Structure formats: C-alpha cells, structure tokens
Amino acid sequence: MASEAVNLCVADVEGPKTYGLRRGVLSPAETLAQSVSAIAPTTTPAMTIPLVFAMAGNGTWLVYVLATAAMALIGVLIGCFARRSASPGSLYKYVSESLPDWASGLAGWALLLAYVATAVSVTGGFVQYANVLLQAATGRTASAALLATIAILIASAMAYRDIRLSARSMLWLEAASVGCILAIVALVLVRHGLHIDTAQFRLRGASVSGMRLGMVLALFSFVGFESATALGEEARNPLKTIPRAVLQSAIGLGFLFVVCAYTEVLGFRGLHETLDQSAAPFHTLAHQVGVSGLGIAVDVGAMMSMFACVLACTTAAARVLLTMSHNGLTHAHLTRTHHRNETPHIAVLVTGIVTFVPTVALALRGVSGADIYGWMGSLATYGFLTAYALVCLAVPNFLRRERALTPLWIALSGAGFIAMLLAITGSVYPVPQGVYRRLPYIYLTYLVVGWLWTVSKKRGPIAVS
C-alpha cells in the first residue's frame, strides 16, 4: 500500500492533471524564490537580530548558528517526503500520507493559519516601512489601512494572474533587498578590518538563559522556508528542485543571518547607542561607513521584501487551501482553478480576504505596523512549529512503509521533534506580557475548532472532473 501511494504521488507529477494548476513552469531559481520570499530575509537583519541581541548579547551569532542547524535538520526531514511526493499541499500533504486524519487535519489548519498570519504580519511591516519612507520624503504619512489594502490587493492580483509573474517578481525583489544588506555588511567588515572579534567568539557576557530565549526569536527568522513544497505541480522537476530549494533557503539564509548578526554586533561596538536600542540599525551602520544612501536603500528593500512575503504567503496558503478542499476539509468550490491562468483563483481570493480583514481591522483600531508585525508573526510561529513537529513525527511511519527506515532517521526525526517542542515551550514560558500572553490561547482555540471540523468532515477525496 505504501509503494502504491508513493507511485500515485509520482504519477500526479508526471501524468494527467489532478489539480488544474500549470505544470512544470517554474525554474529552480523561481522555486527557490518562493521559500526565500516567505522568510522575508531583509527583515531579520533590520528587525529581528536586534531583538535577539537584547537577550543573547555577544552570543547572537551562535544562536543563529544553532537555529540554522535546527532548520537544516527540519529541511532534511521534509526532503524525505519532497523527494518522493509532490503536490500543492505542502507539509499538510506529507503528514496526511503517514499520520491519522486528525493529525493531518491539525497540520493543515496549523499551516493555513501560519501562512495567513504571516501575510498579515508582514503587511504590517510593509505599512511601517512605507510610512518611514513617506515621512522622510514628504514629511507626511499615509493611512495604514490604505497602505495595507494596496499591498494585499496587488499581491492577490499577482497570485490570481500568473504563478510565473509572482515567482519572478519575488526573485528580483528579494535579490535587490539582500544585495543592499550585503553591501553594508561588507563595508562594515572592511572598516573594522578582517580580524576575529574575540568578545563574540568568547561569548563575553552572554548567558545560557538569554541565548535560549533568543533562540525562539531566531527560529522565527526562518519560518516559511518550506513553502516551496506548495509548488509541487508548478515547479519543474519538483522531486529534485523542491527539496533543494528548502535546504538551500535554510542553509543559505542561515549563513546570511549569522554573518549579519556578527557584523551588526561588531559595528555597534563603541557607539553611543546599542544594537537593541537602535530604531534603524542599518541606517546607523551605513552612516558609520560613509554610505548613508544605502541605509535608505535598505528601508526600500525591507518594504519590498515585506511585499514579496505577502505574495509568497498568499501563493502558498491558496495551494494548501486547494489541497484541503480536495480532501473534503473545506468547501468544494475551492477545488476550482482558473481555466486560463491555471491558478487556484477562488482559494487566492479567499486567502486575500482572510488576510485583508484582520489587517485593516487592526489598522483602523490604531494598532501600529510594528505591533501588527509582532503579534501576528508570533501567532504564525505557533502554526509553523506545530506543522514542523508533525512532519518530524510522520517521517518514521513514512520511511517504514518505504522500507527505508534506519536508526539514523529515527534519531534525526526525534531530534527534530524535540527541537520544535523546546521552541514551542520557549515561546510560552516565561509567560510573555501584554497581548502576547493571549496568543497561545487564541491559537489553541483555533486548533481545537479545526480538529473538531476535521473529525466531522472525515470522508474520501473529492473527485475532480
């Protein structure tokens, strides 16, 4: 039965259409762009690393080394499925191949929330950076609700129209924004001389508890790196390009984050303000090395990276929703794809609406873009960590049916599950303050409702004409 299931999955890739999506149109680089954009890499050096530094201090670079290793491990485990099976269902599809219906349902609902909440989060970040740029250029700011509406409408229209347009746009937007970051990093390293910063390598002043708390934030820098798995039909040679894209995004961007963490801590040493106190760290670093204009370019790049992430999350969420609909967990209309564009247009519209409503509601209530980014990003992290943990549990069952299970894979899946469990625990204890205190309860309520819905909707896949 296991080999038949895998053969069916492979047949789905090479045989007749099953989902109505455009087959094999995305190059390896465009497939990689999906995962990279979902991470929104520019936001980590600009916003997340300073927060990690506040907890981990001189151990910030090591925290990112450990986070990279953890995400690379999850990427290897995801690759067990991605090398054998390809569909638009992302991690939801992988878990459904190996665990009971209730577990696959949890994975689907958790992943769907993760992508939508990330889209809301980075829309808030887009609003924040857009108003920073408008303030600098004109002395005025625009309505947060208006800016959010523009970002979501354009991203939804692109996801509705053409997957190739979306992928190519994400590729160039991320390349430009990361290029600005790398230019400043290189100039800072040259200015300080190519020598080892002993304070960082000796972890001077860093504590184990601070690094543990910083690790949770560092993992948030990577969430969404698996989203290339949602392009199972549209990627060219998906059984090779998708697992490569997942690992390349985890390891490649992890290396970028480690270098940026080291450089930012080094660059702020001896300045009148510390890294965690800086509202715009790359403005400060760019001014320090005499290229203030690049600081503005980083803000533009961060805004564009946020938009690319909205697009990436809309793309991934719509395809997960499409697959869940094929499995009977959502309305049958969501199985439809556009006859000309070959995109899941109904699912894209639903995803856009679900992203729009909470974003604009929060903006109209006066919640800042930074708070929207923080609140919804934290909520999204719970969803991603849940999905990753379920994938770790699914790997042994999947490989056992494939007669490929070894003690090494058992150890790797166990280590991955424990790492995700520790990350979830670290995100709720010590108990966070303010709105963050309520988020775990909101997430658990959502999961319970999703689980009850899954139990009530148990039935076979919907036939596709």
Secondary structure as GFF3:
##gff-version 3
##sequence-region A 1 465
A	DSSP	alpha_helix	2	14	.	.	.	ID=ss1
A	DSSP	alpha_helix	28	39	.	.	.	ID=ss2
A	DSSP	alpha_helix	43	43	.	.	.	ID=ss3
A	DSSP	pi_helix	44	48	.	.	.	ID=ss4
A	DSSP	alpha_helix	49	56	.	.	.	ID=ss5
A	DSSP	three_ten_helix	57	59	.	.	.	ID=ss6
A	DSSP	alpha_helix	60	82	.	.	.	ID=ss7
A	DSSP	alpha_helix	90	96	.	.	.	ID=ss8
A	DSSP	alpha_helix	101	138	.	.	.	ID=ss9
A	DSSP	alpha_helix	144	161	.	.	.	ID=ss10
A	DSSP	alpha_helix	163	192	.	.	.	ID=ss11
A	DSSP	alpha_helix	198	201	.	.	.	ID=ss12
A	DSSP	alpha_helix	208	220	.	.	.	ID=ss13
A	DSSP	three_ten_helix	227	231	.	.	.	ID=ss14
A	DSSP	alpha_helix	238	267	.	.	.	ID=ss15
A	DSSP	three_ten_helix	275	277	.	.	.	ID=ss16
A	DSSP	alpha_helix	281	288	.	.	.	ID=ss17
A	DSSP	alpha_helix	292	326	.	.	.	ID=ss18
A	DSSP	three_ten_helix	332	335	.	.	.	ID=ss19
A	DSSP	alpha_helix	345	364	.	.	.	ID=ss20
A	DSSP	alpha_helix	369	401	.	.	.	ID=ss21
A	DSSP	alpha_helix	407	428	.	.	.	ID=ss22
A	DSSP	alpha_helix	435	456	.	.	.	ID=ss23
###
